[in-house]
Amino acid sequence: MHYIIMLFGAATTIAGVIIVISPETVFGLIRKHMASMGIHVLAVVMRIVLGATLILCAAESKFPAAIEVIGWITLVAALVLGVMGRTHFKGLMAWALGMPSSSRRIGGLLAALLGGFLVYAVI
């Protein structure tokens, strides 16, 4: 199961670095698929898988309490995204897409750091 966390962590780090360098690369992709039901379902399912995996593997990580808390936060985020409905999800995506480039880059940096932390915590 550690491989799942490492995969998510690496993907998050890569996406974060891409956002820092060229935010429109990732945000353009989101904009293109924002109306798709698939992106909503993917957002929920990925958070369920990651959250559950983090909770199950927390005890074996370098930072068990932090990994478990991140796991629970991730599951709560999945629940919120799952019950918010399509209209509110699209509104959330529109809000994120409307952020200034500097805010996107800061978010990308935070994502890269989080992804790196997840990988480090389970190696």
Long-range contacts (C-beta under 8 A, 24 or more apart in sequence): 1-53, 1-56, 1-57, 2-57, 2-60, 2-122, 4-49, 4-50, 4-53, 5-50, 5-53, 5-54, 5-57, 5-118, 5-119, 5-121, 5-122, 6-118, 6-119, 6-122, 6-123, 8-46, 8-50, 8-53, 8-115, 8-118, 9-114, 9-115, 9-116, 9-117, 9-118, 9-119, 9-122, 10-115, 10-119, 11-115, 12-111, 12-112, 12-114, 12-115, 12-118, 13-111, 13-112, 13-115, 13-116, 13-119, 14-115, 15-108, 15-111, 15-112, 15-115, 16-107, 16-108, 16-109, 16-110, 16-111, 16-112, 16-113, 16-114, 16-115, 17-108, 17-112, 18-108, 19-104, 19-105, 19-107, 19-108, 19-111, 20-105, 20-108, 20-109, 20-112, 23-101, 23-104, 23-105, 23-108, 26-108, 27-96, 27-97, 27-104, 30-93, 30-96, 30-97, 31-97, 34-90, 34-93, 34-94, 34-97, 35-90, 37-86, 39-93, 40-81, 40-86, 40-89, 43-81, 43-89, 44-78, 44-81, 44-82, 45-78, 47-74, 47-75, 47-77, 47-78, 47-81, 48-75, 48-78, 50-74, 51-75, 51-77, 51-78, 54-118, 57-122, 60-122, 61-121, 61-122, 62-120, 62-121, 62-122, 63-121, 66-121, 67-118, 67-121, 67-122, 70-118
